[in-house]
Amino acid sequence: VQLQASGGGLAQAGGSLRLSCAASGRSFPNYAWAWFRQAPGKAREFVTSISRNGVTQYAESVKGRFTISRDNDKNTASLQMNSLGPEDTAIYYCAGVRRSSTYTAPSRAAEYAVWGQGTLVTVSS
């Protein structure tokens, strides 16, 4: 499986952006998916994940503002980001891992086997 992330760009504070992660191959339904981000000078951090059957989890900093979704027919995982703030400025990475569990998805980056190339999100105040 290979991942291609898109949708990053410049947004004003309070605005919205939608990121997409397109996966190649036929194993998409068997994967859990996640988004991580890395701000300048900071470590990569977990943003959100979605399990094979759609169970989601979010970092506290994005709860209520970000929504992850998956479309198994289109082999795409998406991240809708609303109420953006300058603190959301970062490179966003999608990641996937093949999972036997349908209900859980990891939140640690080290547990993800495939990664997209990253897409830059810049939020101006």
N, C-alpha and C positions, 0 to 999 in steps of 0.2 A: 504494500500500500504506500502510495506517495500522496503528500498533502500540498495543496496550493492555497495559501491564504490571500484574501483580497478585501478591499473595502476601507482600508485605513485612509487617513487624510486629516485635514484641518477642520476643527469645529470650534465654535464659540462656547463659552461657558453657558450651561443650560441647554445646549443643543444635543443632537443625537447623531449617532453613526451606527451602521450595521456592518459587521464583519462576516465574511463567509469563508468556509474552509471546504474546498472540494477535494474529495478523495478518489484516487484511481483504484481499480480493482473491484472484485466482487464480494469482498469480505466486510464491507461497511457495516452491515447489521450486527456483526459479531464483535464490534469494537465499542468500547467506551471512549468518549471524547471529552476534551477539556480545552480551556483557554488559560494561558499563563501570560504574564506581562513582566517586562523589565524596564524600569525607569532609569534614566541616566544616573550612573553612580550607585545604583541599588541592585540587590540580588533579584533574581527572577522569583516571582510570587504567583501563587495560585489565584485564579480569578473565579472560575466556575467549571463544573463538570456535568456530564449527563451520561447516565448508564444506558445499557442496551435497551431497556424498556422505558427509558424516559425519566428516571428518577434524577433530580437535579440537586446540586449543592452549590452554595455561593460563599465567597469570602464576605466577611461582615461589611467590608468597605464598599461593596457593590450591591448588597441586598436591597431589593426594592427598586433598583435603577437598571440593572442589567438582566437580560433574559437569554438563556442558552436554549437552543432547539436543534433538532436533527430531522432530516428528511431522508429516510432510508431509500426511497425511490430515486432520489436525485444524488445520493452519495454526498450529502452536504450537511455540515454542521454550521450553525450561525450564531452570532452573538449580537443581540440588539442592545445598544447602549444608549440610555436616556439620561437626562439631567447630568450631563458631563461636566466635570470640573477640571481645573488645571492639574489636580492630583492624579487624574486618569491618563495624563500624558505618559506614553510608554510605547515600546515595541510590543505588539501582541502576537503571541504564538499559539497556533492550534496544535494539539497533540492527540494521539490515539494509542490505545492499547487493546489488544485482543483479550477478551474476557470470557470466562465460562459463566461467571455470575451475571445475571441479567439485572440485578437490582442495585449494584454498587459500582462506583467509579472511584479510582484513586484521586487523592489531592496532592500527592507528592510527585514532583517532576521526574524523579528518578524511576518511577514506575511506568512511565510512558515510553513506548518503543519507537514511535514514529512522530516526526515533528515537521510542521510547515516552516517556511523560510522567514516568517515574521512580517508583520505589516505595521507601519508607524502610525500612531494616533497622536495628534497634537491638539491640545485644547487651550485656547487663548482666553485670558480673563477679560 
